[in-house]
Amino acid sequence: MAPARAAGPEEEPTVEGVRDALRAAMPLFSGDRFAELAEILPSLLRDADAVA
């Protein structure tokens, strides 16, 4: 069985939005701020999957 999906975003994701979110997340990765990155990564991956 597949896991239940969380509620989707209020707005449809866009390529530009995913690109902007990825750019904003890069300093978290580069700065070893993995706890903060872990908070935004699930929604970033969900949005990227939706626009793919």
C-alpha positions, -999 to 999 in steps of 0.1 A, spaced: 0 0 0 12 35 -8 14 59 21 -14 85 24 -6 118 8 -8 150 28 -31 177 16 -17 194 -15 -6 230 -18 -32 258 -19 -19 270 -52 -7 250 -82 31 248 -82 50 264 -111 85 257 -126 95 293 -116 82 287 -80 101 255 -77 133 271 -91 130 300 -66 124 276 -37 155 256 -47 176 287 -49 164 297 -15 172 262 -1 207 261 -14 222 282 14 207 259 39 224 229 23 257 248 18 256 260 54 249 225 69 216 237 82 200 204 77 172 207 103 159 238 85 163 221 51 143 191 64 114 214 71 111 227 35 123 197 15 91 176 16 70 204 0 98 213 -24 100 177 -36 62 175 -38 60 207 -59 89 195 -82 71 162 -87 39 180 -96 55 202 -123 76 174 -137 
